[in-house]
Amino acid sequence: MDGRIALIGGGRIGEALLAGLITAGHEPGALTVAEPHAGRGGELAERYGVATVTTVAEAVDAADLVVIAVKPDVVSAILPDVASALRPGAVVASVAAGVPTTVYEAALPDGTPVVRVMPNTAMLVGRSMSGISGGREATEAHVTLVREVMDAVGKTLVVPEAKLDALTALSGSGPAYAFLVAEALIDAGVDLGLTRDQATTLATHTIAGAGALMVETSTSPVELRAAVTSPGGTTAAAIRELEKNGLRPAFYAATRACAERSAELGRLA
């Protein structure tokens, strides 16, 4: 987008989005970051050439798009300041996990378009998988605007807000599942006699390579798995043990628990 963006929060997620926008060609002069800690704000200003301020209202005042990138428990505290400075026609997007659009709509001026985003931690390396949902007042154009911004740090998928809890269970929390699998593989490698450094290199690069195969080819995960599973071979023996020990039911149960917890947090927001 070509308008002015106010980023509320200069933490790791805020900085990742800031870096992505600048890499994608957005002018630093059109970006303002509200960061209450002056030292941190100074770091961001020096690193990216953007304007930084210590109050929310200063950042919001002239913005076409306001991105809320604070911790969920801080959202309610900053919304009055956002509401007081928000100009007519400005769009508000949130990357705060679990906070529904209704919370923003209740606190902001009537008619304010709100778009909710559920990214994941891979945003830090420009590979986020972000779910995007528009609130009651958000049009398709508003959602597209936010999607263009989030495309700077990865891939996006537009879903109804009612599906965001399920999306959280797959992609929002998904990196943690991959990290846990890597951790288990590393420990298994050590048990088989490899050094921890060797096992770490093997496990992490194998998972990264498998991910690239799934994303960068048109082959489905089922086909990719079958291609390396020779009848009666070593991989078949390993897969048999994973299935016998309940791999699929474990993921079904884990993702359902995650989605239910996400919905619960949304009700508490």
PyMOL commands that set and color helices and strands:
alter all, ss='L'
color gray80, all
select helices_A, chain A and resi 12-23+28-30+38-48+56-60+72-85+101-107+121-125+140-153+161-172+174-191+196-216+221-227+234-244+247-268
alter helices_A, ss='H'
color red, helices_A
select strands_A, chain A and resi 5-8+31-34+51-53+65-68+91-94+114-118+128-134+154-158
alter strands_A, ss='S'
color yellow, strands_A
deselect
rebuild
show_as cartoon
